[in-house]
Amino acid sequence: MIRSGGGDFDCTTNVTRAIRGIGPFGEVEETMWPFALDSQLRSLGKHVGEANDLQSLRHLLGKKGRAGVNK
């Protein structure tokens, strides 16, 4: 379940919870720090579409019509 308390770091925490365990994101660890998520995505060495860092993940989710990715 994704919960939002409206804090500054909820977005990154919710993203890590949403992608953790799915395909190439199976090893992503939950974090509230955007730079930590970005680092994890870059270190995967594999990606879905162009999602190989935080910015491209936002772009990919935005193309899929997911709500809240353009914050």
Backbone torsions as a table, in degrees:
resi	resn	phi	psi	omega
1	MET	NA	132.9	178.0
2	ILE	-97.0	123.3	178.6
3	ARG	-115.3	147.4	178.9
4	SER	-127.9	122.7	177.6
5	GLY	-101.5	-0.6	177.7
6	GLY	84.0	5.4	179.3
7	GLY	-74.1	165.2	-178.1
8	ASP	-60.6	-28.9	-173.4
9	PHE	-106.2	4.3	-179.5
10	ASP	-61.6	-36.4	-177.2
11	CYS	-59.6	-50.0	-179.3
12	THR	-64.6	-42.1	177.9
13	THR	-60.4	-44.9	-179.8
14	ASN	-65.7	-37.2	177.3
15	VAL	-63.9	-45.6	-179.1
16	THR	-64.5	-36.4	177.6
17	ARG	-66.7	-37.4	-177.3
18	ALA	-71.2	-38.8	-174.7
19	ILE	-93.7	-19.3	-176.9
20	ARG	-57.6	129.9	176.7
21	GLY	86.6	-0.5	-178.3
22	ILE	-103.8	119.3	175.4
23	GLY	47.0	-126.2	-176.6
24	PRO	-68.5	-10.7	-179.7
25	PHE	-93.5	12.2	-176.5
26	GLY	-56.5	-30.4	-176.7
27	GLU	-98.5	3.1	-179.4
28	VAL	-66.9	129.3	178.8
29	GLU	-95.6	144.1	179.6
30	GLU	-61.9	135.1	177.5
31	THR	-150.6	153.4	174.7
32	MET	-101.6	-1.9	-175.3
33	TRP	-99.1	116.8	-179.6
34	PRO	-55.5	-40.7	-179.3
35	PHE	-66.1	-31.1	178.3
36	ALA	-70.5	-40.9	176.4
37	LEU	-64.4	-45.0	178.6
38	ASP	-57.0	-45.4	179.5
39	SER	-62.6	-42.7	178.8
40	GLN	-62.2	-44.5	-179.5
41	LEU	-64.3	-40.6	178.8
42	ARG	-66.1	-33.5	-176.6
43	SER	-80.3	-9.5	-179.6
44	LEU	-63.2	-37.0	-178.8
45	GLY	72.8	5.5	174.8
46	LYS	-146.5	158.7	-174.0
47	HIS	-156.2	167.8	174.6
48	VAL	-107.0	120.0	-175.3
49	GLY	60.8	-124.6	178.6
50	GLU	-104.4	13.6	-176.1
51	ALA	-80.9	81.0	178.2
52	ASN	-119.8	5.9	171.5
53	ASP	-156.3	176.5	-174.0
54	LEU	-61.0	-45.3	-177.9
55	GLN	-64.6	-42.8	-179.5
56	SER	-72.3	-27.8	174.1
57	LEU	-65.2	-43.5	176.4
58	ARG	-59.0	-43.8	-179.7
59	HIS	-62.4	-45.9	-179.7
60	LEU	-62.7	-45.8	178.8
61	LEU	-64.1	-35.8	177.7
62	GLY	-63.6	-38.9	178.0
63	LYS	-67.5	-27.7	179.5
64	LYS	-81.9	-3.0	177.4
65	GLY	79.8	24.0	179.0
66	ARG	-75.8	139.2	-178.5
67	ALA	-75.9	143.6	171.8
68	GLY	85.1	6.0	-177.0
69	VAL	-87.0	-10.5	-177.7
70	ASN	-96.7	20.5	-180.0
71	LYS	-74.3	NA	NA
